[in-house]
Amino acid sequence: MNKLTSKPVNKLKKEIELKDEIIKKEKKRNVIILICTTIIIILLFLVLITYFDKNRNMTGQINNLKNINSEYEKKNNAFKPLYLFLGDSLTEQYDIFKAFPDRRIINSGYGGDQTKDILENLYRRIYRFSPTDIFLQIGTNDINYNRNPIIVYEDIIKIIQEIEKELPNAKIYVESLYPSREEWAEEDRNEKRQEVNKLLREYCKKEKLTYIDIYSLLKEDNSNNVQEKYVKDGLHLNDEGYKIITKELKKYME
């Protein structure tokens, strides 16, 4: 091969070698890019897994805290006092849920009840609720039906004693009978109510029970009758009358 022929061949050879070198560098660069991209993807994947795992754990912890708080509330509520109001229409018509909105309360008052009605239904009226505190107000209808005050008193004591046997840890607050006026005060009914109240006061003092004198708070200064501004029909209290009672009973809930 002469010199003229060898020059183009050498030139072509160099171009091929140069292209091969360029291709090799390109492949190497692509491999490096692929490796880096793979590493980045793996790192991102690991970061995401860690994030979701932490988030899942955090969600689980939050749910566990919610469950713990819920159980705590249930247990806490179970130890809060449960007040049961026991009596006749004077209790039934008492909006105790409005009067004591922050208390656990049951209204077990029934219109027309006498002492015997409670004695015959102690489970339904009291025991099934397992109250911690009981406000007892009963006897007004007994007097309205001309029952002997001593018999009425004895029936109230029976109610108290039966509760003490079944619920020995319950606190019993004995409310006095309330005064009335007009036809509800005829035949010396207020005097008879006062007689019952006197016996109840003496019994509570002897047995170390809490006696609450509502009668004196509602009556007129110069008579045994209830103040007219506190009743709507001579016997049943209005909102003003119940405000007086609420203010007094709150003292025993503090």
Helices and strands as residue ranges (DSSP letters): H 3-78, E 82-87, H 89-92, H 96-99, E 104-109, H 115-119, H 122-125, G 127-129, E 133-137, H 140-144, H 149-166, E 171-175, G 182-185, H 189-207, E 210-212, H 215-218, G 228-230, H 239-249, G 250-252
